[in-house]
Structures are given as structure tokens and as C-alpha cells.
Amino acid sequence: MALFALGGSLLGACGSGSAGTVPKAPAGDPELVLGQSVFADHCARCHGSSGRGGAGPRLAGEEIDVDVVRSGRRGMPAFGSKLDDQQLEAAAAYVAAVL
Ligand code: HEC
């Protein structure tokens, strides 16, 4: 199983988006831009590139419970050791505001 090859790619993501086909965050909002990249890299494969659900439930427009993301729940993997609080909050903000 492939490990997440994230490393420094968040900060190096300028321009040629690692973001794939997920909806674009407003460029002027650094938190949402970070959240877009976190979502694209870690969440879209299960929750769908628009957050409308897939292997995981629909998230689009929902208030995200960051504790579920941090600790995991049933089929939802724990991200607490992969993503820091800033990344988790950014992903939650992106899901609520952009998707
Ligand atoms: C391996 C597939 C997978 C990945 C990757 C994944 N999820 Fe999930 N997620 C799930 C599943 C399955 C559930 C349903 C868990 C349950 O039944 O309790 C879920 C549940 C959730 C929930 C709770 C939804 C609710 O209605 O209570 C949130 C919030 C969530 N995911 C956010 C995220 C975020 C943010 C990411 C990226 C950092 C992510 N998920 C990545 C599969 C995934």
C-alpha cells in the first residue's frame, strides 16, 4: 500500500497544482488554499473530489469534526500523525467554505 508521499509538497505546490480536480479555493485565502491541497492529497480519494461522497460519506458544506479526522472512526483513517492541526483546520475550513 502506497504511503502518502506528501513531504514538502504542500509548500512546493505553487502553480502546477497537486490539487487535481478538486474545486479551487480563492487564491487570496491562504488557509483555504492549504485546505484545498490537504483535501486533494488526503481526502478526495474517499470522499470524492467535490466532497460529495464515495467510499466515505458526503462532506461538502458540512461542519467537519476535526477530532474524527485526527483520530479516525471505522473506515475513516486517523490523520493525527500525518497532518498537523493547521492542516486539519485548513481542510475543515475548505470543506465548509469551498465544497
Ligand atoms: C480511506 C478512505 C478515507 C479517507 C482517505 C478519508 N476518509 Fe473521511 N471517512 C471515510 C469513511 C469510510 C467515513 C465514515 C466513517 C464512519 O462510518 O464512522 C469517513 C468519515 C469522515 C468524517 C465524518 C463524517 C460524518 O458525517 O460524521 C469526516 C469529517 C471525514 N471523514 C473527513 C475526512 C477528511 C477531512 C479527510 C482527509 C484529511 C478524510 N476524511 C479522508 C473514509 C475516508
Backbone and ligand atoms as CSV (ligand in chain L), in Angstrom:
chain,resi,resn,atom,element,x,y,z
A,1,MET,N,N,0.846,-1.190,0.000
A,1,MET,CA,C,0.000,0.000,0.000
A,1,MET,C,C,0.879,1.237,0.000
A,2,ALA,N,N,0.605,2.132,-0.900
A,2,ALA,CA,C,1.433,3.334,-1.019
A,2,ALA,C,C,1.266,4.230,0.189
A,3,LEU,N,N,2.363,4.691,0.703
A,3,LEU,CA,C,2.290,5.669,1.778
A,3,LEU,C,C,2.048,7.034,1.170
A,4,PHE,N,N,1.538,7.934,1.982
A,4,PHE,CA,C,1.328,9.285,1.474
A,4,PHE,C,C,2.675,9.930,1.173
A,5,ALA,N,N,2.880,10.329,-0.044
A,5,ALA,CA,C,4.143,10.949,-0.440
A,5,ALA,C,C,3.996,12.452,-0.372
A,6,LEU,N,N,3.739,12.938,0.816
A,6,LEU,CA,C,3.420,14.363,0.916
A,6,LEU,C,C,4.681,15.179,1.101
A,7,GLY,N,N,5.441,14.894,2.165
A,7,GLY,CA,C,6.670,15.610,2.397
A,7,GLY,C,C,6.498,17.101,2.291
A,8,GLY,N,N,7.340,17.735,1.545
A,8,GLY,CA,C,7.291,19.183,1.429
A,8,GLY,C,C,6.399,19.638,0.300
A,9,SER,N,N,5.620,18.749,-0.277
A,9,SER,CA,C,4.896,19.112,-1.495
A,9,SER,C,C,3.828,20.172,-1.256
A,10,LEU,N,N,3.375,20.304,0.009
A,10,LEU,CA,C,2.359,21.331,0.257
A,10,LEU,C,C,2.897,22.707,-0.083
A,11,LEU,N,N,4.106,22.966,0.392
A,11,LEU,CA,C,4.662,24.288,0.177
A,11,LEU,C,C,5.189,24.436,-1.241
A,12,GLY,N,N,5.506,23.335,-1.857
A,12,GLY,CA,C,6.035,23.406,-3.210
A,12,GLY,C,C,4.960,23.339,-4.276
A,13,ALA,N,N,3.710,23.455,-3.847
A,13,ALA,CA,C,2.620,23.204,-4.776
A,13,ALA,C,C,2.238,24.403,-5.640
A,14,CYS,N,N,2.987,25.474,-5.554
A,14,CYS,CA,C,2.667,26.680,-6.329
A,14,CYS,C,C,2.491,26.367,-7.808
A,15,GLY,N,N,1.495,26.920,-8.394
A,15,GLY,CA,C,1.353,26.809,-9.842
A,15,GLY,C,C,0.785,25.482,-10.289
A,16,SER,N,N,1.622,24.522,-10.548
A,16,SER,CA,C,1.178,23.290,-11.182
A,16,SER,C,C,0.439,22.386,-10.213
A,17,GLY,N,N,-0.604,22.837,-9.627
A,17,GLY,CA,C,-1.371,22.214,-8.570
A,17,GLY,C,C,-1.275,20.717,-8.413
A,18,SER,N,N,-0.948,20.298,-7.193
A,18,SER,CA,C,-1.083,18.910,-6.829
A,18,SER,C,C,-2.560,18.633,-6.559
A,19,ALA,N,N,-3.370,19.651,-6.768
A,19,ALA,CA,C,-4.740,19.601,-6.305
A,19,ALA,C,C,-5.667,18.807,-7.211
A,20,GLY,N,N,-5.189,18.356,-8.343
A,20,GLY,CA,C,-6.039,17.561,-9.213
A,20,GLY,C,C,-7.297,18.308,-9.603
A,21,THR,N,N,-8.426,17.649,-9.479
A,21,THR,CA,C,-9.657,18.225,-9.989
A,21,THR,C,C,-10.556,18.779,-8.900
A,22,VAL,N,N,-10.032,18.935,-7.692
A,22,VAL,CA,C,-10.888,19.457,-6.642
A,22,VAL,C,C,-11.169,20.940,-6.907
A,23,PRO,N,N,-12.324,21.442,-6.431
A,23,PRO,CA,C,-12.661,22.840,-6.665
A,23,PRO,C,C,-11.609,23.785,-6.089
A,24,LYS,N,N,-11.414,24.883,-6.771
A,24,LYS,CA,C,-10.337,25.795,-6.423
A,24,LYS,C,C,-10.730,26.726,-5.283
A,25,ALA,N,N,-9.833,26.850,-4.307
A,25,ALA,CA,C,-10.037,27.801,-3.222
A,25,ALA,C,C,-9.699,29.199,-3.727
A,26,PRO,N,N,-10.322,30.235,-3.151
A,26,PRO,CA,C,-9.961,31.596,-3.529
A,26,PRO,C,C,-8.480,31.844,-3.271
A,27,ALA,N,N,-7.773,32.332,-4.277
A,27,ALA,CA,C,-6.316,32.451,-4.187
A,27,ALA,C,C,-5.872,33.368,-3.055
A,28,GLY,N,N,-6.719,34.326,-2.662
A,28,GLY,CA,C,-6.329,35.272,-1.636
A,28,GLY,C,C,-6.424,34.741,-0.224
A,29,ASP,N,N,-6.907,33.519,-0.052
A,29,ASP,CA,C,-7.087,32.993,1.300
A,29,ASP,C,C,-6.144,31.822,1.542
A,30,PRO,N,N,-5.019,32.078,2.208
A,30,PRO,CA,C,-4.001,31.037,2.382
A,30,PRO,C,C,-4.518,29.805,3.103
A,31,GLU,N,N,-5.439,29.980,4.069
A,31,GLU,CA,C,-5.934,28.808,4.788
A,31,GLU,C,C,-6.725,27.900,3.841
A,32,LEU,N,N,-7.586,28.504,3.036
A,32,LEU,CA,C,-8.386,27.691,2.121
A,32,LEU,C,C,-7.519,27.061,1.039
A,33,VAL,N,N,-6.484,27.776,0.612
A,33,VAL,CA,C,-5.578,27.219,-0.397
A,33,VAL,C,C,-4.841,26.006,0.179
A,34,LEU,N,N,-4.386,26.123,1.434
A,34,LEU,CA,C,-3.768,24.982,2.105
A,34,LEU,C,C,-4.772,23.840,2.243
A,35,GLY,N,N,-5.998,24.193,2.637
A,35,GLY,CA,C,-7.033,23.179,2.809
A,35,GLY,C,C,-7.331,22.448,1.515
A,36,GLN,N,N,-7.307,23.180,0.407
A,36,GLN,CA,C,-7.534,22.551,-0.896
A,36,GLN,C,C,-6.484,21.486,-1.153
A,37,SER,N,N,-5.243,21.823,-0.859
A,37,SER,CA,C,-4.169,20.888,-1.132
A,37,SER,C,C,-4.231,19.674,-0.211
A,38,VAL,N,N,-4.566,19.897,1.071
A,38,VAL,CA,C,-4.720,18.781,2.005
A,38,VAL,C,C,-5.860,17.877,1.544
A,39,PHE,N,N,-6.979,18.495,1.188
A,39,PHE,CA,C,-8.137,17.706,0.775
A,39,PHE,C,C,-7.820,16.884,-0.477
A,40,ALA,N,N,-7.174,17.533,-1.445
A,40,ALA,CA,C,-6.857,16.840,-2.697
A,40,ALA,C,C,-5.931,15.652,-2.443
A,41,ASP,N,N,-4.952,15.853,-1.571
A,41,ASP,CA,C,-3.947,14.817,-1.352
A,41,ASP,C,C,-4.442,13.694,-0.442
A,42,HIS,N,N,-5.335,13.997,0.492
A,42,HIS,CA,C,-5.639,13.023,1.540
A,42,HIS,C,C,-7.097,12.598,1.612
A,43,CYS,N,N,-8.001,13.386,1.130
A,43,CYS,CA,C,-9.415,13.125,1.406
A,43,CYS,C,C,-10.217,12.798,0.155
A,44,ALA,N,N,-9.840,13.412,-0.980
A,44,ALA,CA,C,-10.673,13.316,-2.174
A,44,ALA,C,C,-10.835,11.877,-2.644
A,45,ARG,N,N,-9.812,11.037,-2.429
A,45,ARG,CA,C,-9.912,9.672,-2.959
A,45,ARG,C,C,-11.033,8.883,-2.299
A,46,CYS,N,N,-11.405,9.224,-1.098
A,46,CYS,CA,C,-12.515,8.524,-0.456
A,46,CYS,C,C,-13.790,9.355,-0.413
A,47,HIS,N,N,-13.649,10.652,-0.275
A,47,HIS,CA,C,-14.844,11.485,-0.107
A,47,HIS,C,C,-15.272,12.152,-1.413
A,48,GLY,N,N,-14.545,11.876,-2.492
A,48,GLY,CA,C,-14.898,12.448,-3.788
A,48,GLY,C,C,-14.226,13.787,-3.988
A,49,SER,N,N,-13.877,14.097,-5.245
A,49,SER,CA,C,-13.123,15.327,-5.482
A,49,SER,C,C,-13.972,16.564,-5.195
A,50,SER,N,N,-15.280,16.439,-5.182
A,50,SER,CA,C,-16.111,17.571,-4.770
A,50,SER,C,C,-16.658,17.372,-3.370
A,51,GLY,N,N,-16.175,16.355,-2.676
A,51,GLY,CA,C,-16.636,16.098,-1.318
A,51,GLY,C,C,-18.051,15.570,-1.248
A,52,ARG,N,N,-18.543,15.039,-2.366
A,52,ARG,CA,C,-19.942,14.578,-2.364
A,52,ARG,C,C,-20.075,13.128,-1.961
A,53,GLY,N,N,-18.966,12.536,-1.564
A,53,GLY,CA,C,-19.059,11.167,-1.086
A,53,GLY,C,C,-18.503,10.183,-2.102
A,54,GLY,N,N,-18.142,9.029,-1.591
A,54,GLY,CA,C,-17.556,7.960,-2.394
A,54,GLY,C,C,-17.452,6.794,-1.445
A,55,ALA,N,N,-16.233,6.344,-1.176
A,55,ALA,CA,C,-16.030,5.335,-0.145
A,55,ALA,C,C,-16.401,5.909,1.216
A,56,GLY,N,N,-16.209,7.211,1.384
A,56,GLY,CA,C,-16.600,7.892,2.616
A,56,GLY,C,C,-17.834,8.739,2.354
A,57,PRO,N,N,-18.471,9.209,3.421
A,57,PRO,CA,C,-19.710,9.984,3.272
A,57,PRO,C,C,-19.472,11.370,2.669
A,58,ARG,N,N,-20.572,11.974,2.245
A,58,ARG,CA,C,-20.539,13.332,1.744
A,58,ARG,C,C,-20.020,14.276,2.831
A,59,LEU,N,N,-19.115,15.167,2.456
A,59,LEU,CA,C,-18.599,16.157,3.398
A,59,LEU,C,C,-18.938,17.575,2.960
A,60,ALA,N,N,-19.193,17.745,1.674
A,60,ALA,CA,C,-19.359,19.087,1.119
A,60,ALA,C,C,-20.334,19.923,1.929
A,61,GLY,N,N,-19.900,21.097,2.308
A,61,GLY,CA,C,-20.754,22.033,3.015
A,61,GLY,C,C,-21.011,21.684,4.465
A,62,GLU,N,N,-20.401,20.599,4.953
A,62,GLU,CA,C,-20.635,20.194,6.341
A,62,GLU,C,C,-19.630,20.859,7.271
A,63,GLU,N,N,-20.037,20.997,8.521
A,63,GLU,CA,C,-19.094,21.336,9.585
A,63,GLU,C,C,-18.299,20.073,9.877
A,64,ILE,N,N,-17.022,20.118,9.662
A,64,ILE,CA,C,-16.200,18.928,9.880
A,64,ILE,C,C,-15.812,18.797,11.345
A,65,ASP,N,N,-15.969,17.598,11.873
A,65,ASP,CA,C,-15.495,17.327,13.219
A,65,ASP,C,C,-14.027,16.923,13.114
A,66,VAL,N,N,-13.158,17.879,13.429
A,66,VAL,CA,C,-11.719,17.660,13.245
A,66,VAL,C,C,-11.230,16.476,14.084
A,67,ASP,N,N,-11.898,16.194,15.208
A,67,ASP,CA,C,-11.480,15.057,16.034
A,67,ASP,C,C,-11.646,13.725,15.304
A,68,VAL,N,N,-12.685,13.629,14.467
A,68,VAL,CA,C,-12.861,12.398,13.685
A,68,VAL,C,C,-11.695,12.239,12.711
A,69,VAL,N,N,-11.288,13.335,12.116
A,69,VAL,CA,C,-10.191,13.288,11.147
A,69,VAL,C,C,-8.875,12.954,11.861
A,70,ARG,N,N,-8.713,13.521,13.033
A,70,ARG,CA,C,-7.476,13.310,13.785
A,70,ARG,C,C,-7.379,11.860,14.273
A,71,SER,N,N,-8.473,11.332,14.800
A,71,SER,CA,C,-8.433,10.032,15.475
A,71,SER,C,C,-8.964,8.890,14.638
A,72,GLY,N,N,-9.675,9.183,13.552
A,72,GLY,CA,C,-10.254,8.144,12.734
A,72,GLY,C,C,-11.524,7.577,13.343
A,73,ARG,N,N,-12.284,6.837,12.534
A,73,ARG,CA,C,-13.518,6.215,13.018
A,73,ARG,C,C,-13.911,5.152,11.996
A,74,ARG,N,N,-13.985,3.931,12.381
A,74,ARG,CA,C,-14.322,2.827,11.469
A,74,ARG,C,C,-13.518,2.928,10.172
A,75,GLY,N,N,-14.145,3.125,9.025
A,75,GLY,CA,C,-13.409,3.157,7.761
A,75,GLY,C,C,-12.634,4.426,7.511
A,76,MET,N,N,-12.738,5.356,8.418
A,76,MET,CA,C,-12.066,6.641,8.278
A,76,MET,C,C,-10.703,6.570,8.964
A,77,PRO,N,N,-9.619,6.705,8.165
A,77,PRO,CA,C,-8.290,6.598,8.782
A,77,PRO,C,C,-7.986,7.781,9.705
A,78,ALA,N,N,-7.121,7.557,10.693
A,78,ALA,CA,C,-6.674,8.638,11.580
A,78,ALA,C,C,-5.573,9.432,10.893
A,79,PHE,N,N,-5.709,10.745,10.922
A,79,PHE,CA,C,-4.710,11.597,10.275
A,79,PHE,C,C,-3.854,12.353,11.276
A,80,GLY,N,N,-4.080,12.083,12.573
A,80,GLY,CA,C,-3.376,12.834,13.594
A,80,GLY,C,C,-1.860,12.769,13.509
A,81,SER,N,N,-1.335,11.669,12.967
A,81,SER,CA,C,0.123,11.564,12.871
A,81,SER,C,C,0.625,12.011,11.504
A,82,LYS,N,N,-0.294,12.289,10.581
A,82,LYS,CA,C,0.124,12.687,9.233
A,82,LYS,C,C,-0.037,14.176,9.010
A,83,LEU,N,N,-1.070,14.743,9.629
A,83,LEU,CA,C,-1.382,16.156,9.392
A,83,LEU,C,C,-1.322,16.902,10.716
A,84,ASP,N,N,-0.773,18.112,10.685
A,84,ASP,CA,C,-0.763,18.902,11.914
A,84,ASP,C,C,-2.083,19.666,12.052
A,85,ASP,N,N,-2.248,20.335,13.188
A,85,ASP,CA,C,-3.521,20.997,13.452
A,85,ASP,C,C,-3.857,22.039,12.394
A,86,GLN,N,N,-2.828,22.730,11.938
A,86,GLN,CA,C,-3.077,23.762,10.931
A,86,GLN,C,C,-3.641,23.138,9.647
A,87,GLN,N,N,-3.090,21.996,9.268
A,87,GLN,CA,C,-3.574,21.318,8.069
A,87,GLN,C,C,-4.989,20.776,8.268
A,88,LEU,N,N,-5.257,20.232,9.460
A,88,LEU,CA,C,-6.588,19.703,9.746
A,88,LEU,C,C,-7.631,20.816,9.729
A,89,GLU,N,N,-7.303,21.929,10.390
A,89,GLU,CA,C,-8.244,23.057,10.421
A,89,GLU,C,C,-8.449,23.613,9.015
A,90,ALA,N,N,-7.365,23.667,8.243
A,90,ALA,CA,C,-7.469,24.201,6.888
A,90,ALA,C,C,-8.365,23.312,6.027
A,91,ALA,N,N,-8.209,21.994,6.172
A,91,ALA,CA,C,-9.049,21.080,5.402
A,91,ALA,C,C,-10.512,21.264,5.787
A,92,ALA,N,N,-10.760,21.416,7.099
A,92,ALA,CA,C,-12.138,21.606,7.562
A,92,ALA,C,C,-12.712,22.908,7.014
A,93,ALA,N,N,-11.895,23.963,7.019
A,93,ALA,CA,C,-12.369,25.255,6.522
A,93,ALA,C,C,-12.667,25.172,5.029
A,94,TYR,N,N,-11.814,24.472,4.311
A,94,TYR,CA,C,-12.001,24.310,2.861
A,94,TYR,C,C,-13.299,23.559,2.569
A,95,VAL,N,N,-13.516,22.456,3.289
A,95,VAL,CA,C,-14.719,21.657,3.058
A,95,VAL,C,C,-15.977,22.494,3.322
A,96,ALA,N,N,-15.940,23.273,4.394
A,96,ALA,CA,C,-17.124,24.061,4.756
A,96,ALA,C,C,-17.340,25.225,3.797
A,97,ALA,N,N,-16.261,25.861,3.367
A,97,ALA,CA,C,-16.412,27.117,2.632
A,97,ALA,C,C,-16.397,26.940,1.124
A,98,VAL,N,N,-15.679,25.954,0.632
A,98,VAL,CA,C,-15.485,25.855,-0.818
A,98,VAL,C,C,-16.302,24.725,-1.434
A,99,LEU,N,N,-16.378,23.596,-0.770
A,99,LEU,CA,C,-17.091,22.464,-1.363
A,99,LEU,C,C,-18.593,22.624,-1.213
L,1,HEC,C1,C,-9.593,5.559,3.148
L,1,HEC,C2,C,-10.761,6.386,2.839
L,1,HEC,C3,C,-10.889,7.721,3.547
L,1,HEC,C4,C,-10.002,8.780,3.519
L,1,HEC,C5,C,-8.655,8.848,2.832
L,1,HEC,C6,C,-10.633,9.842,4.258
L,1,HEC,N1,N,-11.845,9.429,4.741
L,1,HEC,FE1,FE,-13.090,10.526,5.924
L,1,HEC,N2,N,-14.314,8.903,6.121
L,1,HEC,C7,C,-14.160,7.705,5.471
L,1,HEC,C8,C,-15.217,6.812,5.894
L,1,HEC,C9,C,-15.428,5.384,5.393
L,1,HEC,C10,C,-16.001,7.514,6.831
L,1,HEC,C11,C,-17.227,7.022,7.609
L,1,HEC,C12,C,-16.737,6.604,8.980
L,1,HEC,C13,C,-17.834,6.011,9.838
L,1,HEC,O1,O,-18.666,5.289,9.304
L,1,HEC,O2,O,-17.847,6.262,11.044
L,1,HEC,C14,C,-15.411,8.852,6.930
L,1,HEC,C15,C,-15.899,9.843,7.761
L,1,HEC,C16,C,-15.408,11.113,7.797
L,1,HEC,C17,C,-15.965,12.186,8.598
L,1,HEC,C18,C,-17.194,12.087,9.492
L,1,HEC,C19,C,-18.376,12.414,8.636
L,1,HEC,C20,C,-19.669,12.386,9.416
L,1,HEC,O3,O,-20.706,12.566,8.763
L,1,HEC,O4,O,-19.655,12.192,10.633
L,1,HEC,C21,C,-15.220,13.293,8.368
L,1,HEC,C22,C,-15.432,14.668,8.969
L,1,HEC,C23,C,-14.192,12.914,7.423
L,1,HEC,N3,N,-14.330,11.596,7.100
L,1,HEC,C24,C,-13.249,13.780,6.945
L,1,HEC,C25,C,-12.145,13.386,6.176
L,1,HEC,C26,C,-11.068,14.275,5.837
L,1,HEC,C27,C,-11.004,15.762,6.175
L,1,HEC,C28,C,-10.165,13.523,5.167
L,1,HEC,C29,C,-8.811,13.980,4.641
L,1,HEC,C30,C,-7.898,14.536,5.635
L,1,HEC,C31,C,-10.699,12.163,5.063
L,1,HEC,N4,N,-11.899,12.134,5.694
L,1,HEC,C32,C,-10.075,11.097,4.439
L,1,HEC,C33,C,-13.158,7.373,4.583
L,1,HEC,C34,C,-12.037,8.147,4.324
